[in-house]
């Protein structure tokens, strides 16, 4: 604890020096018409190479003389072990107190100490940094915000100490609250659009991978997903939304995710461009960079986060993008036409990275476009890479067409035996396609139609019956107390029960155009074209009788000792004022009535 004499001495020194501070600096003069004050050229900067100076040391006359005006307006002091002290003054010549918000827009500062002085004495202080849990911040926002009040016709002196393991950047701005809220609103809108685009691209290509089983789509999804996490970490939205109470994990994972982004970027590029065939030397370079990414992730986790960050910045991020661009150019020059969009994508990304570095160095003004150039560049890159994948599909399709044409020309010159073999292969392919289509429309457990196929056919029949004005029938049925059945006999027995019921439903429907489908869980539907309510009810009664004849034991059912179903029957002639969901709603209401009336019965509704 400081002694009273030491505290009094500090206050006395501040009182003596405060006029000199005001006269020696270039203060920010508040103006009612100005809502934003950039502080870069108002800062006096002192590099504390030993990171040992305290506030009391900084206020000594000999140390204060070492502060130098930041004439160049540079806000990025690079990767150094030093601590940095900055000082600026805010002069309020107005007749009213001025409420302001000080923003440190670079969210990766580890330790940030802010000290406020007015009239020769300290009037406030703040501690912040990304090593603190998110709830410790003065304002819940991804950048560091500090509320200031400068009384009328007074001057406030601000001292800031910054110490970080990464790049020491101090983009400081004074905002009026309304202007800051407007800026935050624009940023949040931009971020929402950006992450929405990135997520949509990832999900879209994930679905393509599921259907096409092309590993290039999987590599692309991994690359985009890691880039999303990377940008969340870059803006420190990861600390705001993902792990607000784990700053150490957030700082470490941010570097690891950078490594993952470059790893999957190289993995995707090697597979997509087929660099092993078209650019073997660059392929080896990419393999080396992938190994460096994995090694650096381990270094970051187990050795040093700072060392990991330096390797990412000065090795991985400096070399790999150039290798990837060179690979695209090389493959393009070798006639690999799918490399066109790929090369443009990485060119756009590198241009945005250079533009972002110019902004960090103060060459470019920190506008919204400049501040988010990396986001814009990465979004364009991801979009162009998706186009590259689409172009690849077209190339494969064209190759397939050319191959078919060549096969057709060769077929005419081949023997009859070869023609038979081609016909056999064609038939096998057709059968495989039919089987694939059947599987996509079939429920995997019960082997009857699935919900997706039913929805499609219901819409089709509804539109057809709307033209003919004929009735369309629907039966919706649900196995009574199926949960108790599963609890009593086990899920394997439950699956067997579902299969038996499905088979019985399918066998009970006589007409080829009737559709039996699994609607969900233990619920089934039967679509009956050209069927009125009376006809649909007769089909339901036939099904009920057939299910009861199965005599599947169900000891825990309160209806009876065997498995039973409840049935809801509906029929309507479609008109222009309703949709297909009206028919389903009627059947669902009828099913509800059956359950209400004790189950194992048939209820109907019509419109």
N, C-alpha and C positions, 0 to 999 in steps of 0.2 A: 504494500500500500504506500502511495506517495505521502510524504510528510506535508503538513499545512504550509510550512515555509516554502517547500518546492512548488506547491500549487500557486501560492501567492506570487512567487518569482516568475512563473510561467505567465500568469495573467499580466504582470507588470511589463514583461517583455512584449507581449502581444499589444498592450496599450501603447507602448512607445513606438512599435514598428507599424502599426496599422495605417497611419497616414502615409508612410513610405511605401507600403504595399500598394495602396490605391494610386499613388502618383507614379510608381514605377511600372505598373501594368497598363495594358490597354483594355479598360473595362468594357463589359457588355452594357450598353446604355439602353434601358428599356424604353420602348415606344408603344403607345397604345395601338398603333396601326400595324405593328409587327407581331405575328403569332409564333414565329419560329426563329431561334437564334443559333446558328452554327458556331461552335466554340473553337474549332480547330486553330484559327489564327489569333485567338485571344488567350491561348494557353501558354503558360511558362512551364517548361519541362525540366526535371532533374532526374538523371539516371543514377539510381543507387545500386552500384555494381555488386556490393556485398550484401544487399538487401537487409541492412542492419540499422538504418536510420529510423528513429522514432519521430513522432510529431514534434516533440520538444526539440529534437536535433534540427529538424527542418526549419523551425522558426528562429534558430540562431542566426545572427547577422552574417557570419562567415559562410554558412551553408546556403542561406537565401541568395547570396551573391552568385552562386553557381547555377541558379535557375536561368534558362535561356528561352527567349521567346520563340515559339513554333512558327516562324515566318513562312515556311514552306507549306504549312497546313497539312502535313503528313500525320495520319492517325495510326499508322501501322509501324511499330518499332521492332518487328521481327521476332525470331526465336532466340531469346537470350535468357540467362538466369537472373538478370537484374530485376529489381523492383523499380517502378517508375512513380515519381511524384509529379503531379501537375497542379497548377494553381491558376485561378482566374477570379476576376472580380465582377460583380453584378451591381450596377448603379441604377437606382430608381429615383429619377428626378420628379416623378409624378406626385400628386397630392393624395394618392390612395395607395394602400398596401396592394402588392401585386402577388398573386398566387401563380406559381410556376411549377413545372415538373422537369427535373433533370433526367435525361435518358442516356445511359451507356448502351448503345445499340449492338455492341458485340457481346453475345451471350456466353462466351467461353472463357471469360476471365475467372480464374480460380478464387482470388481474394481481392475484394474491392472495399476500401475504407474511405468514407467521405466525412469531412469535417467542415462545419459551417462556423464562421466568425463574423461578428458584427459589433462595431464600437469597441474593438480591442478585447473582446471576450468570446469564448466558444459558446454558441447557442444551439448546437445540435451535432449529431453524428449518426452515421449509418454504417452497417457492415453487410456486405453482400458477396456474392460469388457463386459459381456453379459447384462448389464443394459443400454448400449448405443445402439442406432439404428445401424443396420448393416453397413450403408454407412459411419459411423464414423470411421471404422477400417482403419488402415494404408494400409492393403492389403485385398482385397475382398476374404476372405477365412474363413472357419468355425473355424479353430484354430487361435490363435493370432500370427501374424507375424510382425516383426519389422526389418527394414533395417538398417544395421550398416556399417560404413566404418572405418577401423582401418588403419591409415597412416603407412607408412613404418617405421620400427625400432622405434615403439612407443608402449605404453601400454594404454589400455582403461579400466576404472573401470566402472562397471555397478551395480547400485542399483535398486532393484525392491521391491515395496510394493504391497502385495496381501491381499485383504479383501473380504470375501464371506460369504453368509449365509449357503452354502452347505459345501461339503468336500473341504478342502484347499489342492489342489494338484498342484504341480509345476514341471511337467516334461519338463524341459528346455533343448533345443538343439540349437547349432549353426550350421548352414548349409551354404555350398557354394550354390549359386543360382541354378546351374545346378543339383546338387544332390537333392536339395529340389524339383525342378520341376519333376525329375524322381520319387521321393517318392510320390508327389501329383498325378502323372499320375497313379501309381500303386494303390493308395488308391481310386481314382475316378473309376478306372476299377473294383476294388473289390466291391465298393459300388454299381456300376451299375449292376453287376452280382447279388449281394445280394438282392437289392430291386426289380430287375427283377424277381428273383425266388419267392420272397415273394408275389409280386403282382400277378404273374401267378397262384400261389397256391390259393390265395384269389378268383380270378376271376373264376378259374376252379371249385372250390367248390361252388361258388355262382351260377353258371349255374347248377350244380348238385342239389342244393337246389330248384332252379326254376322248374326243371323237376321232382324231386323226392318228393319235399315238406316234406323233413325230417328235422325237426328243428335242429338236431345235426349239419347239414351242415351250417345252419344260425349262430349258436353259434360259430362254428369253424371260419367262415368268420369274425365275429365280433372280435374274439380273434386275428386272424392274422392281421386284419386291424389296430387294436389298437396297436399291436406289431410293425407294420410298422411305425406308428406315434411315438411310443415310441423310436424306434431306430433313427428316424429322429431328435427327440429332444435330444437324448443321444449324437449324433455327432454334434448337433447344426446346422444341415442342415435345420431344421425348420426355424431358423432365416435367413438363406441364401435364402431359396426358398419360404417359406409359408407366414411368417409375418415379413419381415425384418425391418419394421418401428414400431413394437409393442413389444419391449423387455419385458415389464412387462407381457403382455399376454403370450408371449412365455415361460417365466419362470414359470408362474402359470399353464399354460396348460400342460407343461411337466410333472408336478407332478400329475395333474388330469388324464392324459393319462396313467401314470403308474398305478393309481388306476383302471382305466377302463380295462387295460390289465389283471390285476389279477382278477378283477370281472368277465370278460368274460371267463378267463381261468377256474375259479371255476364253472361258469355256464355250460360251455361245459363239464367239467369233471363229474359233477353230473348227467347230462343227458346221456352222452355217457356210463358211467360206471354203471348207475342205482344204485348210492350209497345208495339211500333210501332203496333199497331192499337188496343189498349185503354188504353194510358197513354203517349201520345206524348211528353209533357213529361218524364216520368220516364225514358223510353227515351233521350232526349238526355243526361240526367244520367248514366245508366249508361255511355253511350258515352264521355263525358268521363272518367269514373272508369277505364274500361278503358285509355284513352290515358294517364292518369296512372300506371297500373300499369306499362305498358310503359316510359314515360319514367323512372320511378323505378328500374326494374330497370337501365336503362342508367346512371343516376346512381350507383347502388350499385356497379356494376362498374367504371366508368371515372372517377368523381369522388370520392365519399366514402361509405364504408359507414355512418358515423354519420349523415350527412345523409339517406341512404336509409332508415335505421331510424326517424328522426324523422318523415319523410314518411309512412311506413307507419302509425306509431302515431297521429299527430295529424291526418292528412288521410284516408288511405285507410280505415284501420280505424275511424275516427270517423264517416265520412260514408257510405261505401258500404253497410254493413249496414242503416242507416236507410233509404237509398234502396231497397234490395231489399225490406225489410219494407213500405215505403210502396207499392211496385209491386204486391206481393201483395195488400195491402188494396184498392188501387184496382181491380185486375182482378177481384177477388172481388165488389166492389160493382157492377161492370159486368156481372155475370152470368157471369163466367168461373169456373165451379164447380171447375175443376181447381186453382184458386189456394187452396183451403181448406187442404189439407195443407201446401202451400208456405208459407203465412202462419204456420201453427202452427210449422213447422220453424224459420223465422227468428226467431220469438218465443222459442222455447226456446233457440236459440243466443245471442240477446242477453241473456236472463236469466242463462245460464251465464257469459257474459262479465262482466256486472255483478257476479255472485257472486264470480268470480275476482278482480276488482279490489278488492272488499271484503276478500278474504283478503289481498291484497298490502298494503292499507292498515292491516291489523290490526283491522278491524272484526269480522271473522269468525275464529274460532279455526282454526288450520291443521290441520284433520282430514284424513283420507284423502279424504273426499268433497269438502272445500273445495279441497284441493291439486290434485285432478284434475277439478274442475268443468268446465274447458274441454274435457277429453277426453269426459266424459259428455255435455256439451252438443253437441259436434260429432258424436258417435256417434248421438245421438237425432235430430239434424238430418238426417244422411245417411239414416237409416232412414225418417224422415218424408218426405224428398224422394223416396225410392224408392217409398213409398206414393203420393205425388203422381203419379209416372210411371205407376204401375199404374192409378190413378184416371183418368188421361188416356186410357189404353187403353180402359177401360170407357166413358168418355165418347165416344170415337171409335166404339166398337162400338155404343153406343146410337144415335149419330148415323147410323151405317150402317143399323141396323135401321129407324130412322125414315125414312131415305131410301128404303130398299127398300119400305116400306109405302106411302110417297107415290108411288113409281114404279109400284107395283102398282095403286093407285087410278087413277093417270093412264093406266096402260096400258089399262084397260077402256074409257076414253073415246077412246083414240087409234084411228087408222085401222089397217087390216090391214098396211099398209106399215110403220108404226111398230112394230107387234108383231113383224114379221119382223126389224126392226133390233135390237129388244131381245133377241130369241131368238139372233140372230147374235152380239151382244155377250156374252150369257151363255155361249154355246158357246165363244167365244174365251177368256173368263175361265176356264172349266172346263179348256180345253186348257192354258192357262198354268199353272193349278194342278197339273194332272197332270204337265206338263213339269217344274215345280219339284220335285214329289215325286220324279219319276224322277231328276232331277239329284242330289237329296239322297241317293238310294240307289245312285248309279252312280259308279264310279271314273272320274275325269276323264280319265285317259290311255287306259285300255283299253276304256272304254265298257261294261264288264260290271259286275255288282253289286260294291259295296264291302264292306269288312270289317264295318262297322256293320250293314248289311242282313243279311249272313250270320249274324252273332251273334244278331240278332233272330229270324231264321227258324230257326236251329238250336234255339234255346230253345223256339220254338213247336212245331216238329216233334218235339222230344224229349218234350214234355208230351203231344202227341197219340199218339205211339207208346207212351208209358207206359200209356195207357188201353187201347190195342189189343193191346199185347204183341207187335207186329210188329217185325221187324228194321229198323234204320236204318243206311244205309251212308254212308261218307265216303271221298273220295279227296283226299289232300294231295300236291301235286307241286311240285317246285322245279327251276328251270332250272339245268342243270349248268354250273359255272364261269362264271357270268354276269358276275362282276367282271372276269375276264380278257376276256370279250367286250366289255365297255364300254371297257376299257383299250386293246383292239386296234382296235375300229371306231368308238369314240366314243359319246357318250351319245345322240345323235340316232338312230344305228343301234340302240342299246340300246332306246330307246323304240319304234322300229318293230318290233323283235323281240318286245317284250312285247305289242304290239298284235296281231301275227300269231298268237302263241301263244294269247292270250285268245280271238281269233276262232275258232281251231281247236278249243279246248276247248268253246266255246259251240255250235259246229256239231256236235260229236261227241255231244252229249247229246240224246237223242231225245224224252224225255218232257217235257211242259210244266211239270210240278211239280218237276222237277230244278233245282237252283240251282248256277250257276257264278259264282264270286266271286274277286276278287283279295284274297288274305289279307294280303299285305304284301311290298313290294319285288318280288322275282322269284318269289314263292310264290303258288300258286293252290289253291283248294279246290273240290270238287264234292260237293254234298250230295244223297244219293240216298234219298228216302223209300221205304219198303216194299221194301228191297233187302237181300238177305243177302250174305255175304262172297263167294260165288261170282259173283253178279250184279255186285257192285261191281268185282270183279277183271276181269270181261269188259269193263266200260266202260273201265277203266284201260288194258287192252290195246288197245282201239279208239283211245283217245286217243293212246297211244304210237305206234301205227302212223300215225295222221294227222299227228302232229308230225314223225315221221321223213320222211314224204312231202313236207313243206315244203322239206327240204334247204337250210335256212338255213346258209350257210357259217360255220364256227367253227374257224379254224386252230389256235387255242391250246388247244382242248379235248383232254384226254388220253383221252377216250372215243372220239372219232371226229372226222371232219372237218366234221360238221354239228352244229347245236344239238340237244341231247337233254334229256330231263327224267328225274328220279328220282321214283318214285311210292311213296306209303305208303297202303295200303288197310286200312280197318277197318269192322267191322259189329257191332252189338250190339242186343239187345232191351232197351230201357230198363227199369229197375226202380226201386223207391223208394229203394234204398240208394245210388244213384249220381247224378251230375249230368251235364249235357251235356258238360262238359269231359272226362269220361272217354273219350268217343268221339274227341275231338280228340287226347287224349293217346295213344290207341292208334294213330291214324293217324300221329302225329308219331314214335312209336317205330318204326313200320314204315318211314317215310321215312328215319329214321336208319339202319336196316338196309340199305336200298337204297344209300345213299351209302357205307356201310361195305363193301358187296359190289361196289363198282366203278362205281356210278351207271348211268344208262340202263337201269334194271331196275325190277321191281315186287315189293314185299314186302307181306305182309299180316299183320294181327293181329286177333284177335277175343276177346271175353270170354264 
